[in-house]
Amino acid sequence: MPGLEKNRIYRACIQGYSSEGLGIARIDGQVVFVHGAIRGEICDVLVMKVLKNAAFGKIAALVEPSPARRTPDCPYYGRCGGCDFRHMSYEEELWAKRARVQDALTRIGGAEVTVEEILGAEQPLHYRNKSIYPISPAGEVGFYRARSHQVVHVEHCLIQKPEADALAQALRDYIARFRVASYDEATGQGLLRHLYVRTSCAGESLVCLLVNGRSLPHEEELVAMLRAAAPKTCGVVLGENTRRGNAILGDRYRTLWGRDYLTDTLCGLELRLSVPSFYQVNHDQAQRLYEKALEYAGLTGRELAVDLYCGAGTITQVLARRARHVIGGEIVPEAIRDAEDSARRNGVGNVEFLCGDASRLAAELPVPVETVPCDLSDPDACVELHRRICAKPVDILVNDAGLGVFGPFDETDLGRELGLIEVNIRALHILTKLFYRDFVERGSGHILNVASSAAFLPGPLLSSYYASKAYVLRLTEALHEELRRMGSRVTVSVFCPGPVATEFDEVADVRFHVRGISSERAARAAVDGMFRGRLVIVPGLQMKVAHVGSRLLPDRLLMRLAWHMQSRKTRGDRTGKEKS
């Protein structure tokens, strides 16, 4: 059967919606995604792009429009990528979103459940209490065009609070008045990156300017302009983000004026909200959500409840009304500080907040653990391990098995070296490959490959081990770039510690003269870095300095230094045998 032809018009009936709100049609047995199409419509579709398993098109003519079709009420619709459903009724939008959830659970997740009707908002406009405006290199303040980082100038947004629009305009005026340079992702140059606005139900606003540096010119004038635009502004904060890329929030914050937090009320609770703290963006719908969750939970007052990824601790405190005790876990320290402060304000005493990544916190709770014995030196066993495990939902793969063989290359045992290659390289490659495919298809997941600081250096007397870890490093770097270019939410990281207090020394027959870090510290650094999406994770100041130094020194010198370092791992001669 001949395939679809690009730039040709086909007549089609729209059957449903994609996760991005695109209409779905089937033409000659092939799936076609159609921008702006509505379920039930008959359209003449112009095919714009043809891929192996799908095609993309646009409406050339509406033959039979849907009764749900509306003239978009937003002047930026079709350019701004913030809203996908302005061309249809709110009732049809809710149907599309319910269908999206149903598809994710049944087709992707394999669950046999029926998603109930969505409880729509009484007010679907101007509901967002948090607005994040990217700033283009040309100084435009707005929102990204769909599937791009091109900023569309937006003066009035139908779903943001009016205070946010006013503050965005004040920032435009500041940029024009003082000729402040904005950040360019391509070059890494420029100051202003994002405008962050959080607004309470009382109309107070907390403003954060995310910058590629530690200060802005004319900060006092900027504060005055922002306060004039939104008189109920309670604080202006500067967030430092000097990392390359498009990450929004930074690592350090400095208050330019007022408070570094906002207060809001939800479900009768008074909440403290700092810039990094997670908080539901739709206040009214969040209240309905939490009330419904509490209803479904059916708590009796005897339970221990756990709220992982608790953010500012809102649902944690709501659960505390019905549970005996509630534990909230969150990796962001500022959010934990906000949650604890809010609990004190509200007199909620049966809650406990822990700061750390969810996987570590969950591991400290009583949970079932399944052990699957496997010989990783056997490729078939690796494939079978994946088959057994993938029958259950897997979110994280950690490849941490590794062997070492010490001694001159002409004297080390070939069989042990081949075993090293099987475990350190082949098994890791197989498992990474199989789970990588699963994660990419699903659109989520984390892979953490454990290498070593050895990956950065030549390794005389540990040549096979060092070479194997270099393989792990380069493979992970390559996969990270592939994921970045496809825009995937899957992350892949490589952990490169120095000596760690494990049984490695005994297996490799070496004696390290550098004190190793604890396995607990190493694991915590690895997992924290993985969840932050870091590519290369190097724990400890000493190893970070050594890593930087290895990049500055010539290879010939590095090899000589490596020889002297390796030869000190035993008190023996060049063969590595103990002297009597």
C-alpha positions as CSV (number, residue, x, y, z in Angstrom):
1,M,0.0,0.0,0.0
2,P,1.5,3.4,-1.0
3,G,2.2,5.8,1.9
4,L,1.0,9.3,2.4
5,E,2.5,12.0,0.3
6,K,3.9,15.3,1.7
7,N,2.1,18.5,0.5
8,R,-1.0,16.5,-0.6
9,I,-4.5,17.1,0.7
10,Y,-6.6,14.2,2.1
11,R,-10.1,14.2,3.5
12,A,-10.3,12.7,7.0
13,C,-12.5,12.4,10.1
14,I,-10.9,13.5,13.4
15,Q,-11.2,10.6,15.9
16,G,-9.6,12.0,19.1
17,Y,-6.7,13.9,20.5
18,S,-3.0,13.5,21.2
19,S,-1.3,14.3,24.5
20,E,-0.5,17.7,23.1
21,G,-4.0,18.5,22.0
22,L,-3.5,17.7,18.4
23,G,-6.4,16.1,16.5
24,I,-5.9,12.4,15.5
25,A,-7.0,11.1,12.1
26,R,-6.3,7.8,10.3
27,I,-5.6,8.2,6.6
28,D,-4.9,5.1,4.5
29,G,-4.2,3.3,7.8
30,Q,-1.7,5.8,9.0
31,V,-2.0,8.1,12.0
32,V,-2.0,11.8,11.2
33,F,-1.8,14.5,13.8
34,V,-3.7,17.6,12.8
35,H,-3.2,21.0,14.6
36,G,-6.4,22.7,15.6
37,A,-8.7,19.9,14.7
38,I,-11.6,18.8,16.9
39,R,-13.1,15.3,17.5
40,G,-15.8,14.4,15.0
41,E,-14.9,17.0,12.4
42,I,-14.5,16.2,8.7
43,C,-11.5,18.1,7.4
44,D,-9.4,18.4,4.3
45,V,-5.9,17.9,5.7
46,L,-2.7,19.1,4.1
47,V,0.1,16.7,5.1
48,M,3.2,18.7,6.1
49,K,5.5,16.0,7.4
50,V,5.6,12.2,6.9
51,L,7.5,10.0,9.4
52,K,7.8,6.2,9.6
53,N,4.9,5.7,12.0
54,A,3.0,8.9,11.8
55,A,2.4,12.1,9.8
56,F,1.6,15.7,10.7
57,G,-0.8,18.0,8.9
58,K,-2.9,21.1,9.2
59,I,-6.5,21.9,8.2
60,A,-6.8,23.1,4.6
61,A,-10.6,23.3,4.8
62,L,-13.2,22.5,7.4
63,V,-15.9,20.4,5.6
64,E,-18.0,19.6,8.7
65,P,-17.1,21.7,11.8
66,S,-17.7,20.4,15.3
67,P,-20.5,22.1,17.4
68,A,-17.7,22.4,20.1
69,R,-15.6,24.6,17.8
70,R,-15.1,28.2,19.1
71,T,-13.3,31.2,17.8
72,P,-10.1,31.4,19.9
73,D,-10.5,34.1,22.5
74,C,-6.7,34.6,22.8
75,P,-5.0,36.8,20.2
76,Y,-1.8,34.7,20.7
77,Y,-3.4,31.4,19.9
78,G,-1.5,29.5,17.3
79,R,1.7,31.3,18.2
80,C,2.1,31.0,22.0
81,G,2.5,27.4,23.1
82,G,0.9,27.9,26.5
83,C,-2.7,26.8,25.6
84,D,-3.7,24.0,23.2
85,F,-7.5,24.2,23.5
86,R,-8.7,27.8,23.0
87,H,-10.4,26.7,19.8
88,M,-12.9,24.4,21.5
89,S,-15.5,24.7,24.3
90,Y,-14.4,24.1,27.9
91,E,-16.6,20.9,28.0
92,E,-14.7,19.5,25.0
93,E,-11.4,20.5,26.6
94,L,-12.3,18.4,29.7
95,W,-13.2,15.5,27.5
96,A,-9.9,15.7,25.7
97,K,-8.0,15.8,29.0
98,R,-9.9,12.9,30.4
99,A,-9.2,10.9,27.3
100,R,-5.5,11.7,27.6
101,V,-5.4,10.3,31.2
102,Q,-7.4,7.2,30.1
103,D,-5.0,6.5,27.3
104,A,-2.0,6.8,29.5
105,L,-3.4,4.4,32.0
106,T,-4.8,1.8,29.6
107,R,-2.7,1.8,26.5
108,I,0.6,2.9,28.0
109,G,0.3,1.7,31.6
110,G,-1.7,-1.5,30.8
111,A,-4.1,-0.8,33.7
112,E,-7.8,-1.8,33.5
113,V,-9.4,1.3,35.0
114,T,-12.1,3.7,34.0
115,V,-11.3,7.4,34.5
116,E,-14.2,9.3,36.0
117,E,-15.5,12.6,34.6
118,I,-13.3,15.6,35.3
119,L,-14.5,18.1,37.9
120,G,-14.1,21.2,35.9
121,A,-13.2,24.6,37.3
122,E,-15.9,27.2,38.0
123,Q,-13.6,29.8,36.7
124,P,-11.3,28.5,33.9
125,L,-9.7,32.0,33.3
126,H,-7.0,33.9,35.2
127,Y,-6.5,31.0,37.6
128,R,-2.7,30.5,37.5
129,N,-1.1,31.7,40.7
130,K,2.4,31.1,39.3
131,S,3.8,32.6,36.0
132,I,7.2,32.0,34.5
133,Y,8.1,34.3,31.6
134,P,11.2,33.4,29.5
135,I,13.1,36.4,28.2
136,S,14.6,36.3,24.7
137,P,18.0,37.6,23.7
138,A,16.2,40.5,22.1
139,G,14.5,41.4,25.4
140,E,11.1,40.0,24.6
141,V,9.1,38.9,27.6
142,G,6.4,36.3,27.0
143,F,6.0,32.6,26.5
144,Y,7.6,30.0,24.3
145,R,6.2,29.1,20.9
146,A,5.1,25.4,20.8
147,R,7.9,22.9,20.6
148,S,10.6,25.7,20.5
149,H,12.4,28.2,22.7
150,Q,11.4,31.1,20.6
151,V,9.7,33.7,22.8
152,V,6.4,35.1,21.8
153,H,5.6,38.6,23.1
154,V,2.5,38.3,25.3
155,E,1.0,41.4,27.0
156,H,-2.2,39.9,28.4
157,C,-2.6,36.2,29.2
158,L,-6.1,34.8,29.8
159,I,-5.0,32.2,32.3
160,Q,-2.4,34.2,34.3
161,K,-3.2,36.7,37.1
162,P,-3.5,40.4,36.0
163,E,-0.7,41.2,38.5
164,A,1.7,38.9,36.5
165,D,0.9,40.8,33.2
166,A,1.6,44.1,34.9
167,L,4.9,42.9,36.4
168,A,6.0,41.5,33.0
169,Q,5.3,44.9,31.4
170,A,7.3,46.6,34.1
171,L,10.2,44.4,33.3
172,R,10.0,45.2,29.6
173,D,10.1,48.9,30.5
174,Y,13.2,48.3,32.7
175,I,15.0,46.3,29.9
176,A,14.3,49.1,27.4
177,R,15.2,52.0,29.8
178,F,18.5,50.6,31.0
179,R,19.4,48.5,28.0
180,V,19.9,45.3,30.1
181,A,21.2,42.3,28.1
182,S,19.1,39.1,28.2
183,Y,20.4,35.6,28.3
184,D,21.2,33.8,25.1
185,E,21.1,30.0,25.4
186,A,23.3,29.5,22.3
187,T,26.2,31.6,23.7
188,G,25.7,31.5,27.4
189,Q,26.0,35.3,27.5
190,G,23.5,37.9,28.8
191,L,22.0,38.6,32.3
192,L,18.2,38.3,32.4
193,R,16.9,34.7,32.0
194,H,13.3,34.4,33.4
195,L,10.7,36.4,35.3
196,Y,9.0,34.4,38.0
197,V,5.8,35.7,39.6
198,R,3.7,33.9,42.3
199,T,0.4,35.6,43.4
200,S,-1.8,34.8,46.4
201,C,-5.6,34.6,46.4
202,A,-5.4,38.0,48.2
203,G,-3.6,39.6,45.3
204,E,-0.1,39.8,46.8
205,S,2.8,38.9,44.5
206,L,6.3,37.5,45.1
207,V,8.7,38.4,42.2
208,C,11.9,36.6,41.3
209,L,14.3,37.7,38.6
210,L,16.4,34.7,37.4
211,V,19.8,36.0,36.2
212,N,23.0,34.7,34.7
213,G,25.1,36.4,37.4
214,R,24.9,37.8,40.9
215,S,23.4,41.2,40.3
216,L,21.5,43.5,37.9
217,P,22.2,47.1,37.0
218,H,19.9,49.7,38.7
219,E,18.4,47.2,41.1
220,E,16.7,49.9,43.2
221,E,15.1,51.4,40.1
222,L,13.9,47.9,39.1
223,V,12.3,47.3,42.5
224,A,10.5,50.7,42.3
225,M,9.2,49.9,38.8
226,L,7.9,46.5,39.9
227,R,6.2,47.8,43.0
228,A,4.6,50.6,41.0
229,A,3.2,48.1,38.5
230,A,1.8,45.8,41.3
231,P,1.4,47.7,44.6
232,K,0.6,44.6,46.6
233,T,4.0,43.1,45.8
234,C,5.4,41.7,49.0
235,G,9.0,40.9,47.9
236,V,11.5,41.0,45.1
237,V,14.1,38.3,44.9
238,L,17.2,37.8,42.7
239,G,17.9,34.1,41.8
240,E,21.4,33.2,40.5
241,N,21.5,30.7,37.7
242,T,24.9,30.7,35.9
243,R,24.5,27.2,34.4
244,R,24.4,26.7,30.7
245,G,21.1,25.5,29.2
246,N,17.5,26.3,29.8
247,A,17.0,25.4,33.5
248,I,14.9,28.0,35.3
249,L,15.6,28.1,39.0
250,G,19.0,28.7,40.4
251,D,21.0,27.6,43.4
252,R,21.2,30.9,45.4
253,Y,18.7,33.7,46.1
254,R,19.2,37.3,47.4
255,T,16.3,39.5,48.5
256,L,16.4,42.8,46.8
257,W,13.4,44.2,48.8
258,G,10.7,42.9,51.1
259,R,10.2,39.2,52.0
260,D,11.6,36.2,50.2
261,Y,8.3,34.3,50.6
262,L,4.6,34.7,50.0
263,T,1.7,33.7,52.2
264,D,-1.5,32.1,50.9
265,T,-4.5,30.2,52.4
266,L,-5.6,26.8,51.1
267,C,-8.2,24.4,52.7
268,G,-8.2,26.7,55.8
269,L,-4.4,26.5,56.2
270,E,-2.0,29.5,56.1
271,L,1.0,28.6,54.0
272,R,4.4,30.0,53.5
273,L,5.7,29.8,49.9
274,S,9.3,30.5,48.9
275,V,10.4,30.7,45.3
276,P,11.7,27.1,44.9
277,S,8.7,25.5,46.8
278,F,6.2,23.5,44.8
279,Y,2.6,24.7,45.1
280,Q,-0.5,23.8,43.0
281,V,-0.9,26.6,40.3
282,N,-4.8,26.4,40.4
283,H,-5.8,27.4,44.0
284,D,-9.5,26.6,43.7
285,Q,-9.0,23.3,41.9
286,A,-6.3,22.3,44.4
287,Q,-8.8,22.6,47.2
288,R,-11.3,20.4,45.4
289,L,-8.5,17.9,44.6
290,Y,-7.3,17.6,48.2
291,E,-10.8,17.3,49.6
292,K,-11.5,14.5,47.1
293,A,-8.2,12.8,47.9
294,L,-9.1,12.9,51.6
295,E,-12.5,11.4,50.8
296,Y,-11.1,8.6,48.8
297,A,-8.4,7.8,51.3
298,G,-11.0,6.9,53.9
299,L,-8.7,7.5,56.8
300,T,-9.8,6.5,60.3
301,G,-7.3,8.3,62.4
302,R,-5.1,5.3,63.1
303,E,-2.9,5.5,59.9
304,L,0.7,6.6,59.2
305,A,0.5,8.5,55.9
306,V,3.5,9.3,53.7
307,D,3.5,12.3,51.3
308,L,6.6,12.1,49.1
309,Y,7.4,15.1,46.9
310,C,5.4,17.1,49.4
311,G,6.5,20.5,48.2
312,A,5.4,23.2,50.7
313,G,3.5,20.6,52.7
314,T,0.0,21.5,51.7
315,I,-1.5,18.0,51.3
316,T,0.7,16.7,54.2
317,Q,-1.2,19.1,56.5
318,V,-4.6,18.3,55.0
319,L,-3.9,14.5,55.5
320,A,-3.0,15.2,59.1
321,R,-6.6,16.1,59.9
322,R,-7.6,12.5,59.4
323,A,-4.4,10.4,59.9
324,R,-2.6,9.6,63.2
325,H,0.7,10.8,61.8
326,V,1.9,12.1,58.4
327,I,5.5,12.2,57.0
328,G,6.3,14.6,54.2
329,G,9.4,14.2,52.1
330,E,10.9,16.7,49.7
331,I,14.4,17.3,48.2
332,V,14.2,21.1,48.2
333,P,15.4,22.6,51.5
334,E,13.5,25.8,51.1
335,A,10.3,23.9,50.6
336,I,10.9,21.9,53.8
337,R,11.5,25.1,55.7
338,D,8.2,26.5,54.3
339,A,6.4,23.3,55.3
340,E,7.7,23.3,58.9
341,D,6.9,27.0,59.3
342,S,3.4,26.5,58.0
343,A,2.7,23.6,60.3
344,R,3.8,25.7,63.3
345,R,1.5,28.6,62.1
346,N,-1.4,26.2,61.8
347,G,-0.8,24.3,65.0
348,V,-0.5,21.0,63.1
349,G,1.6,18.8,65.4
350,N,1.1,15.3,64.0
351,V,3.4,15.9,60.9
352,E,7.1,15.3,60.3
353,F,9.1,16.7,57.3
354,L,12.2,15.1,56.0
355,C,14.6,16.7,53.5
356,G,16.1,14.4,50.9
357,D,15.4,12.7,47.6
358,A,12.3,10.5,47.5
359,S,14.1,7.3,46.7
360,R,16.3,7.6,49.8
361,L,13.5,8.6,52.1
362,A,11.3,5.8,50.8
363,A,14.1,3.3,51.4
364,E,14.1,4.3,55.0
365,L,10.4,3.3,55.3
366,P,9.2,-0.3,55.7
367,V,8.8,-1.4,52.1
368,P,9.0,-4.8,50.4
369,V,12.3,-5.6,48.6
370,E,12.7,-8.3,46.0
371,T,16.2,-9.8,45.3
372,V,16.8,-11.4,41.9
373,P,20.1,-13.4,41.7
374,C,21.9,-13.0,38.4
375,D,25.3,-13.8,36.9
376,L,26.1,-10.5,35.1
377,S,29.0,-12.1,33.2
378,D,26.5,-14.1,31.3
379,P,24.8,-12.0,28.5
380,D,21.8,-14.3,28.4
381,A,21.3,-13.8,32.1
382,C,21.3,-10.0,31.6
383,V,18.5,-10.3,29.0
384,E,16.5,-12.6,31.2
385,L,17.0,-10.2,34.1
386,H,15.4,-7.4,32.0
387,R,12.6,-9.7,31.0
388,R,11.7,-10.5,34.6
389,I,12.0,-7.0,35.9
390,C,10.3,-5.1,33.1
391,A,7.0,-6.9,33.9
392,K,6.8,-4.5,36.8
393,P,7.0,-0.7,36.5
394,V,10.6,0.4,36.6
395,D,11.6,4.1,36.9
396,I,15.3,3.9,37.7
397,L,18.2,1.7,36.5
398,V,21.5,1.8,38.4
399,N,24.4,-0.1,36.8
400,D,26.9,-0.3,39.7
401,A,28.4,-3.8,39.3
402,G,32.1,-3.6,38.7
403,L,35.3,-5.6,39.0
404,G,39.0,-4.7,39.1
405,V,42.2,-6.5,38.2
406,F,45.6,-5.1,39.5
407,G,49.0,-5.7,38.1
408,P,51.3,-5.3,35.1
409,F,49.4,-6.2,31.9
410,D,51.9,-8.9,30.9
411,E,51.3,-10.7,34.3
412,T,47.6,-10.3,35.0
413,D,45.2,-13.2,34.5
414,L,43.5,-13.1,31.1
415,G,40.4,-14.9,32.4
416,R,39.9,-12.4,35.2
417,E,40.3,-9.5,32.7
418,L,37.7,-11.0,30.3
419,G,35.4,-11.4,33.3
420,L,36.0,-7.8,34.1
421,I,35.1,-6.8,30.6
422,E,31.9,-8.9,30.7
423,V,30.7,-7.2,33.9
424,N,32.0,-3.7,33.6
425,I,31.2,-3.2,29.9
426,R,29.1,-5.9,28.3
427,A,26.5,-6.3,31.1
428,L,26.2,-2.6,31.6
429,H,25.8,-2.1,27.8
430,I,23.1,-4.7,27.6
431,L,21.0,-3.5,30.5
432,T,21.4,0.2,29.5
433,K,20.3,-0.6,26.0
434,L,17.2,-2.6,27.1
435,F,15.9,-0.2,29.8
436,Y,16.9,2.8,27.7
437,R,14.5,1.7,25.0
438,D,11.8,1.1,27.5
439,F,12.2,4.6,29.1
440,V,12.4,6.4,25.8
441,E,9.2,4.7,24.5
442,R,7.5,5.6,27.8
443,G,8.9,9.1,28.0
444,S,10.3,8.9,31.5
445,G,12.9,7.2,33.6
446,H,16.4,7.6,35.0
447,I,19.6,5.6,34.2
448,L,22.6,5.9,36.5
449,N,25.8,4.3,35.3
450,V,28.6,4.0,37.9
451,A,32.0,4.6,36.4
452,S,34.9,6.0,38.5
453,S,37.4,8.9,38.6
454,A,39.5,6.3,36.7
455,A,37.4,7.2,33.6
456,F,39.3,10.5,33.3
457,L,42.8,9.0,33.4
458,P,45.1,6.4,31.9
459,G,45.6,3.5,34.4
460,P,48.9,1.7,34.4
461,L,48.7,-1.4,36.6
462,L,44.9,-1.2,36.5
463,S,44.7,-0.8,32.7
464,S,41.6,-3.0,32.0
465,Y,39.6,-1.4,34.9
466,Y,40.4,2.2,33.8
467,A,39.7,1.4,30.2
468,S,36.3,-0.1,31.1
469,K,35.3,2.9,33.1
470,A,36.3,5.2,30.2
471,Y,33.9,3.2,28.1
472,V,31.1,3.8,30.6
473,L,31.8,7.5,30.7
474,R,31.8,8.0,26.9
475,L,28.7,5.8,26.4
476,T,26.7,7.8,28.9
477,E,27.8,11.1,27.5
478,A,26.7,10.1,24.0
479,L,23.3,8.9,25.2
480,H,22.8,12.1,27.2
481,E,23.3,14.2,24.0
482,E,20.9,12.0,22.0
483,L,18.3,12.4,24.7
484,R,18.8,16.2,24.8
485,R,18.4,16.5,21.0
486,M,15.2,14.4,21.0
487,G,13.8,16.5,23.9
488,S,13.2,13.4,26.1
489,R,12.4,13.6,29.8
490,V,14.5,10.5,30.3
491,T,17.8,11.2,32.1
492,V,21.1,9.4,32.0
493,S,24.0,10.1,34.4
494,V,27.4,8.8,35.1
495,F,28.8,8.6,38.6
496,C,32.6,9.1,38.9
497,P,33.7,8.8,42.5
498,G,37.2,8.3,43.8
499,P,38.0,5.5,46.4
500,V,34.8,4.3,48.2
501,A,34.8,2.2,51.3
502,T,33.6,-1.1,49.7
503,E,35.0,-4.6,49.1
504,F,36.6,-3.5,45.8
505,D,40.1,-3.4,47.3
506,E,39.9,-7.0,48.3
507,V,38.5,-8.2,45.0
508,A,41.0,-6.2,43.0
509,D,43.9,-7.1,45.3
510,V,44.9,-3.5,46.0
511,R,45.5,-1.3,49.0
512,F,44.5,2.4,48.5
513,H,46.6,5.0,50.2
514,V,43.9,7.7,49.7
515,R,41.1,7.5,52.2
516,G,37.8,6.6,50.5
517,I,34.5,8.2,51.2
518,S,31.7,6.2,52.8
519,S,29.4,4.2,50.7
520,E,26.4,6.0,52.2
521,R,27.9,9.4,51.2
522,A,28.7,8.2,47.7
523,A,25.2,6.7,47.2
524,R,23.5,9.9,48.4
525,A,25.6,12.1,46.0
526,A,24.9,9.7,43.1
527,V,21.1,9.6,43.6
528,D,20.9,13.4,44.3
529,G,22.8,14.1,41.1
530,M,20.7,11.7,39.1
531,F,17.4,13.3,40.2
532,R,18.9,16.8,39.4
533,G,19.6,15.5,35.8
534,R,23.4,16.0,36.1
535,L,25.4,14.2,33.4
536,V,28.7,13.7,35.2
537,I,28.5,13.4,39.0
538,V,31.8,13.7,41.0
539,P,31.5,13.6,44.8
540,G,33.9,15.4,47.1
541,L,36.1,18.4,46.7
542,Q,39.3,16.4,46.3
543,M,38.0,14.4,43.4
544,K,36.5,17.5,41.8
545,V,39.9,19.3,41.9
546,A,41.6,16.1,40.5
547,H,39.1,16.0,37.7
548,V,39.7,19.6,36.7
549,G,43.5,19.0,37.0
550,S,43.3,16.0,34.7
551,R,41.9,18.2,32.0
552,L,44.8,20.7,32.2
553,L,47.8,18.3,32.3
554,P,49.2,16.6,29.1
555,D,48.5,12.9,28.7
556,R,52.2,11.9,28.9
557,L,52.5,13.6,32.3
558,L,49.2,12.1,33.4
559,M,50.4,8.6,32.6
560,R,53.5,9.0,34.7
561,L,51.6,10.4,37.6
562,A,49.1,7.6,37.3
563,W,52.0,5.0,37.4
564,H,53.3,6.5,40.7
565,M,49.8,6.6,42.2
566,Q,49.0,3.0,41.2
567,S,52.3,1.6,42.3
568,R,51.7,2.9,45.8
569,K,48.5,0.7,46.1
570,T,50.7,-2.2,47.4
571,R,54.0,-2.4,49.3
572,G,55.4,-4.7,46.7
573,D,57.5,-4.5,43.6
574,R,56.3,-3.8,40.1
575,T,54.4,-7.1,40.0
576,G,52.2,-6.1,42.8
577,K,53.3,-9.0,45.0
578,E,54.0,-8.5,48.7
579,K,57.7,-8.4,49.7
580,S,58.6,-10.5,52.7
